[in-house]
Structure formats: C-alpha cells, structure tokens
Amino acid sequence: MKGWTLAIQCHDAGMAPLLQSGLEAQGIPSVLLNKQDSSYVGMCFATRPVEIWVPEGQMEEAKAWLEAPEG
C-alpha cells in the first residue's frame, strides 16, 4: 500500500479493532488488513496476524501510542 506502513501485527483478531479505534482516537488514520479469512492463508489450519497500517508520516506517533504503557 503506497504511502502506508505496517504499524503492528495482531495475532488476536479481536484486539486489532480495539487498537485501530485507539489510534483513530489519537487522530491517526489506520487500515486493518485481515489475512486470516482470505486466500493468503493457503491451509485450513494456518493462521495469520491481522495487520494495522498507518500513513508513513504518522508512523512514529502510532508506534509511540502503541508502545506506551497503559494508564
């Protein structure tokens, strides 16, 4: 995705939308790329992480928020 960069991979598909909501609450647009339910998997027992992508210019801000301790 031109102009976007991978911010984080979530192995818990339920957590990805929560992280995306948090990023967007900080004013950071994001896109979820769920490879679990697609032809990317290739095998019925294989699982892939859900990826969260952010604009390249906001990567540092996104990483800071994602890595910040809670509270």
Secondary structure, DSSP 8 states (H G I E B T S, - for coil): -TTEEEEEEESSTTHHHHHHHHHHHTT---EEEE-TTSTTS-STT----EEEEEEGGGHHHHHHHHHS---
